[in-house]
Amino acid sequence: MNANADNSSSTGDVGRRNIVTLQSHILEEQLRQPHATGMFSWILSALSISAKMIAASVRRARLEDVLGSVGGHNVQGEQQQKLDVIANDILLRNLGNRQGVAIVASEENEEPVILRAQNDGETRYCVMFDPLDGSSNLDVCGAVGTIFSILRKDRRSARVEDSLLQPGSQQVAAGYVLYGPSTVLVLTIGSGVHMFVLDPSIGAFVRVAENLRIPQRSKSYSLNEGNRLSFPQGYQDYLHWAQQNGYSSRYAGAMVADVHRILLKGGVFMYPPTAKAPKGKLRLMYEANPMGFIIEQAGGKALTGPGARILDVQPIDIHQRTTVILGSSDEVDHVVARL
């Protein structure tokens, strides 16, 4: 399927087509699963409600004076913004009352929250999220987002929290929400990537694109070139080659915004190792795995380095960091060929 043709036909005048909301989409998918209990659908519903609440908070952040830092740092050692805390609390509260959720883990919290430890025969899930990616952009009205990943609880784990330490290939769903000129939710449950836009007039996410396909090639790259001098030589060689061959740089400072552009327009997103972060800066569980799952489902590639698929990494810690190279398949190949 041609990516541009698919996207343009799907994002036309919604009023001329049957409206499919996110809730309808979820129910459609549930009907395809003969043994579905509805628990998984309720989790996606909680994430949808959370996205609407966070979007409202982001829109009113300046008016309600919730911009800036709270004066503390999260488990990552990063300065917490007021809206980081608000978004985190919204997600924890909405997911906490869903019976299908066994464990919730947030980039902002040192330890996961165990909600239901018992093995009672029911299929339960672990939900991991970055509540507000790119929150340092808020003070200048820049793009921010939410990233989430869902895993099945492993009943064989000796400790409940060990269920979180599964490779990204075991994800049952992943998605992100981009809070920009419109609020966009992108979702995969392992059968393609679908895009929804929040229609404030009806208070629902409406499906605007199905089975998104990332362009195979595009002359653009996204990374923080301010760190260029501390990149390994291979990345510097790639940047030299790309600039000699007419590539453009696009970098918003929020992974959600950068990956969303690449999903629709093509290109490659990178976060190489640096002198300050030799193992990479992005979190495997909260950022790299869900974004890698989405990109692969859209026909792209997601690697940590040459021949090393992000979704194959066996995590040893819920907060571990990783390098990231993801995007159009040809563009990812151009990078790894020089590493």
C-alpha positions as CSV (number, residue, x, y, z in Angstrom):
1,M,0.0,0.0,0.0
2,N,1.3,3.4,-0.9
3,A,1.9,5.4,2.3
4,N,1.0,8.8,0.9
5,A,-2.1,7.6,-0.9
6,D,-3.2,5.7,2.2
7,N,-2.7,8.7,4.5
8,S,-4.3,11.3,2.3
9,S,-7.4,9.2,1.6
10,S,-7.8,8.4,5.3
11,T,-7.4,11.9,6.5
12,G,-9.9,13.6,4.2
13,D,-13.2,15.0,5.1
14,V,-14.3,12.9,8.1
15,G,-17.9,14.1,7.6
16,R,-18.2,12.2,4.3
17,R,-17.4,8.9,5.8
18,N,-18.8,6.7,8.5
19,I,-17.3,7.9,11.8
20,V,-15.4,5.3,13.7
21,T,-14.4,6.4,17.2
22,L,-11.6,4.8,19.2
23,Q,-14.1,3.0,21.4
24,S,-15.8,1.6,18.3
25,H,-12.4,0.5,16.9
26,I,-11.5,-1.2,20.2
27,L,-14.8,-3.1,20.2
28,E,-14.3,-4.1,16.5
29,E,-10.9,-5.6,17.5
30,Q,-12.4,-7.3,20.6
31,L,-15.0,-9.1,18.4
32,R,-12.2,-10.6,16.4
33,Q,-10.9,-12.3,19.6
34,P,-13.2,-15.2,20.5
35,H,-12.0,-15.5,24.0
36,A,-11.8,-11.8,24.8
37,T,-13.2,-10.8,28.2
38,G,-13.2,-7.1,27.7
39,M,-10.4,-6.4,30.3
40,F,-8.0,-5.3,27.6
41,S,-10.6,-3.0,26.1
42,W,-11.2,-1.3,29.4
43,I,-7.4,-0.6,29.7
44,L,-7.4,1.1,26.3
45,S,-10.4,3.1,27.4
46,A,-8.6,4.2,30.5
47,L,-5.7,5.4,28.4
48,S,-8.1,7.2,26.1
49,I,-9.7,9.1,29.0
50,S,-6.3,9.9,30.4
51,A,-5.2,11.4,27.1
52,K,-8.3,13.7,27.1
53,M,-7.6,14.8,30.6
54,I,-3.9,15.5,29.9
55,A,-4.7,17.3,26.7
56,A,-7.0,19.6,28.7
57,S,-4.3,20.2,31.3
58,V,-1.7,21.0,28.5
59,R,-4.1,23.5,26.8
60,R,-4.7,25.3,30.1
61,A,-1.2,25.1,31.5
62,R,-0.4,28.8,31.2
63,L,-3.8,29.9,32.3
64,E,-3.7,27.7,35.4
65,D,0.0,28.5,36.2
66,V,1.2,24.8,36.1
67,L,4.2,25.4,33.9
68,G,7.8,25.1,35.2
69,S,9.5,22.8,37.6
70,V,8.2,21.4,40.9
71,G,11.7,21.8,42.3
72,G,12.4,18.0,42.4
73,H,13.9,15.3,40.2
74,N,12.5,12.0,39.1
75,V,14.1,8.6,39.3
76,Q,16.0,9.4,36.1
77,G,17.7,12.4,37.7
78,E,15.8,14.7,35.5
79,Q,14.0,17.9,36.8
80,Q,10.3,17.2,37.1
81,Q,7.9,19.7,35.5
82,K,4.6,20.4,37.2
83,L,2.7,18.8,34.3
84,D,4.9,15.7,34.5
85,V,3.4,15.1,38.0
86,I,-0.1,16.0,36.9
87,A,0.0,13.7,33.9
88,N,1.5,10.9,35.9
89,D,-1.2,11.2,38.5
90,I,-4.0,11.1,35.9
91,L,-2.7,7.9,34.4
92,L,-2.1,6.2,37.7
93,R,-5.7,7.1,38.9
94,N,-7.4,6.0,35.7
95,L,-5.5,2.8,35.3
96,G,-5.7,1.9,39.0
97,N,-9.4,1.1,39.0
98,R,-9.3,-1.2,35.9
99,Q,-9.6,-4.8,37.0
100,G,-7.4,-6.0,34.1
101,V,-4.4,-4.1,35.3
102,A,-1.9,-6.0,37.5
103,I,1.0,-3.6,37.5
104,V,1.5,0.0,36.5
105,A,5.0,1.4,35.9
106,S,5.9,5.0,35.1
107,E,9.1,6.7,34.0
108,E,8.5,9.1,36.8
109,N,8.4,6.6,39.7
110,E,11.3,4.5,41.0
111,E,9.2,1.4,41.7
112,P,6.2,-0.1,39.9
113,V,2.8,0.0,41.5
114,I,1.5,-3.5,42.1
115,L,-2.3,-3.5,42.0
116,R,-3.3,-7.1,41.7
117,A,-0.7,-9.8,42.5
118,Q,-2.9,-12.8,42.6
119,N,-3.0,-15.5,39.9
120,D,-6.7,-16.2,39.7
121,G,-6.9,-17.6,36.2
122,E,-7.8,-14.2,34.6
123,T,-5.5,-12.6,32.0
124,R,-4.1,-9.4,33.4
125,Y,-1.8,-6.8,32.0
126,C,1.1,-4.6,32.9
127,V,1.0,-1.0,31.7
128,M,4.1,1.1,31.4
129,F,4.2,4.7,30.3
130,D,6.1,8.0,29.9
131,P,3.4,10.4,31.1
132,L,4.7,13.5,29.4
133,D,7.5,13.1,26.9
134,G,9.3,16.4,26.0
135,S,7.9,18.3,29.0
136,S,10.7,20.8,28.9
137,N,9.0,22.1,25.7
138,L,5.9,23.2,27.7
139,D,7.3,26.6,28.7
140,V,7.6,27.6,25.1
141,C,4.4,26.0,23.8
142,G,6.2,23.2,22.1
143,A,4.9,19.7,21.3
144,V,4.7,17.1,24.1
145,G,3.2,13.6,24.3
146,T,2.4,10.5,26.2
147,I,3.9,7.0,25.3
148,F,2.5,3.7,26.6
149,S,3.2,0.0,26.4
150,I,1.1,-3.0,27.4
151,L,2.4,-6.5,28.3
152,R,0.6,-9.5,29.6
153,K,1.3,-10.4,33.2
154,D,3.6,-13.4,33.3
155,R,2.0,-15.9,35.8
156,R,5.3,-17.9,35.9
157,S,7.3,-15.0,37.4
158,A,8.4,-15.7,41.0
159,R,7.8,-12.0,41.7
160,V,4.9,-10.0,40.3
161,E,7.2,-7.1,39.2
162,D,9.3,-9.5,37.1
163,S,6.5,-9.6,34.6
164,L,7.7,-6.2,33.5
165,L,11.1,-7.5,32.3
166,Q,9.9,-8.9,29.0
167,P,11.4,-8.0,25.6
168,G,9.5,-5.6,23.5
169,S,8.5,-8.4,21.1
170,Q,6.1,-9.5,23.8
171,Q,4.1,-6.3,23.8
172,V,0.4,-6.7,23.1
173,A,-0.2,-3.0,22.4
174,A,1.7,0.2,22.2
175,G,0.8,3.8,21.4
176,Y,1.5,7.4,21.8
177,V,-0.5,10.7,22.1
178,L,0.8,13.9,20.6
179,Y,-0.6,17.1,22.1
180,G,-0.1,19.7,19.4
181,P,-2.4,21.8,17.2
182,S,-4.7,18.7,17.5
183,T,-4.5,15.8,19.9
184,V,-3.5,12.7,18.0
185,L,-3.5,9.1,19.3
186,V,-1.6,6.5,17.4
187,L,-2.1,2.8,18.4
188,T,-1.1,-0.7,17.4
189,I,-2.2,-3.9,18.9
190,G,0.0,-6.0,16.7
191,S,-2.2,-5.8,13.6
192,G,-1.2,-2.5,11.9
193,V,-1.0,1.1,13.1
194,H,-4.0,3.3,13.3
195,M,-4.4,7.0,13.9
196,F,-7.1,8.9,15.8
197,V,-7.7,12.6,16.3
198,L,-9.6,14.0,19.3
199,D,-12.7,15.9,18.1
200,P,-13.5,18.3,20.9
201,S,-17.0,18.9,19.6
202,I,-18.0,15.3,20.5
203,G,-15.3,14.5,23.1
204,A,-14.1,11.4,21.3
205,F,-11.1,10.2,19.3
206,V,-12.1,9.6,15.7
207,R,-10.2,7.3,13.4
208,V,-8.6,9.2,10.5
209,A,-6.1,6.7,9.2
210,E,-5.8,2.9,9.1
211,N,-2.8,0.7,8.5
212,L,-0.3,3.5,8.3
213,R,2.8,2.6,6.3
214,I,6.0,4.6,6.8
215,P,7.7,5.7,3.5
216,Q,10.6,3.4,2.7
217,R,13.0,6.3,2.2
218,S,13.1,10.1,2.9
219,K,16.0,12.5,3.0
220,S,15.6,13.7,6.6
221,Y,17.0,12.8,10.0
222,S,16.1,13.7,13.5
223,L,18.6,13.9,16.4
224,N,20.2,16.4,18.8
225,E,23.1,17.6,16.8
226,G,24.3,19.7,19.7
227,N,25.9,16.4,21.0
228,R,27.6,15.7,17.7
229,L,31.2,16.0,18.8
230,S,30.6,13.4,21.5
231,F,29.0,10.9,19.1
232,P,30.9,7.8,18.1
233,Q,32.7,8.2,14.8
234,G,30.2,6.2,12.8
235,Y,27.4,8.6,13.6
236,Q,29.5,11.5,12.7
237,D,30.4,9.8,9.4
238,Y,26.7,9.3,8.7
239,L,25.9,13.0,9.4
240,H,28.7,14.1,7.1
241,W,27.4,11.7,4.4
242,A,23.8,12.9,4.8
243,Q,24.6,16.5,4.6
244,Q,26.7,15.9,1.5
245,N,23.6,14.2,-0.1
246,G,21.0,16.9,0.6
247,Y,19.4,15.6,3.8
248,S,17.4,17.9,6.0
249,S,17.5,18.0,9.8
250,R,14.2,17.9,11.7
251,Y,14.3,17.9,15.5
252,A,11.5,19.0,17.9
253,G,13.1,17.9,21.2
254,A,10.3,15.5,22.0
255,M,10.4,11.9,20.8
256,V,6.7,11.7,20.2
257,A,6.7,14.7,17.9
258,D,9.9,13.5,16.0
259,V,8.7,9.9,15.6
260,H,5.2,11.0,14.5
261,R,6.7,13.1,11.7
262,I,8.8,10.2,10.6
263,L,5.9,7.8,10.7
264,L,4.0,10.0,8.3
265,K,6.8,11.5,6.2
266,G,9.7,9.1,6.5
267,G,13.2,9.6,7.7
268,V,15.3,8.3,10.6
269,F,15.3,9.2,14.3
270,M,18.4,8.6,16.3
271,Y,19.6,8.9,19.9
272,P,23.2,7.8,19.8
273,P,25.5,7.1,22.8
274,T,27.2,10.2,24.0
275,A,29.9,11.1,26.5
276,K,27.3,11.8,29.1
277,A,25.1,8.8,28.3
278,P,27.4,6.1,26.9
279,K,24.5,3.5,26.9
280,G,22.1,6.0,25.4
281,K,19.6,8.3,27.1
282,L,16.1,7.0,26.1
283,R,14.4,4.4,28.3
284,L,14.0,1.0,26.8
285,M,10.7,0.1,28.4
286,Y,8.9,3.5,28.3
287,E,10.1,4.9,25.0
288,A,12.2,2.6,22.7
289,N,10.0,-0.5,23.0
290,P,6.6,1.1,22.3
291,M,8.0,3.3,19.5
292,G,9.9,0.4,18.0
293,F,6.8,-1.7,18.0
294,I,4.8,1.0,16.2
295,I,7.5,1.6,13.6
296,E,7.9,-2.1,12.8
297,Q,4.1,-2.5,12.5
298,A,4.2,0.3,10.0
299,G,6.9,-1.4,7.9
300,G,10.0,0.4,9.3
301,K,13.0,-0.7,11.3
302,A,13.9,-0.1,15.0
303,L,17.4,-1.0,16.1
304,T,19.9,-0.2,18.9
305,G,22.8,-0.7,16.5
306,P,23.9,-2.9,13.6
307,G,21.8,-6.1,13.6
308,A,20.4,-5.4,17.0
309,R,16.6,-5.1,17.0
310,I,15.2,-3.0,19.8
311,L,12.3,-5.5,20.4
312,D,14.8,-8.3,21.0
313,V,16.6,-6.7,23.9
314,Q,16.1,-8.6,27.2
315,P,15.6,-6.0,29.9
316,I,17.3,-6.3,33.2
317,D,15.9,-3.2,34.8
318,I,12.6,-1.3,34.2
319,H,14.5,2.0,33.9
320,Q,17.4,0.8,31.7
321,R,18.5,3.1,28.9
322,T,19.3,2.3,25.3
323,T,20.5,3.8,22.0
324,V,17.9,4.1,19.3
325,I,17.9,4.2,15.5
326,L,14.4,3.9,14.0
327,G,12.4,5.0,11.0
328,S,12.2,4.2,7.3
329,S,13.9,1.0,6.5
330,D,16.3,2.4,3.8
331,E,17.3,5.3,6.1
332,V,18.0,3.1,9.1
333,D,20.2,1.0,6.8
334,H,22.1,4.1,5.7
335,V,23.0,4.8,9.4
336,V,24.0,1.3,10.5
337,A,26.1,0.9,7.3
338,R,28.5,3.5,8.8
339,L,28.6,2.2,12.4
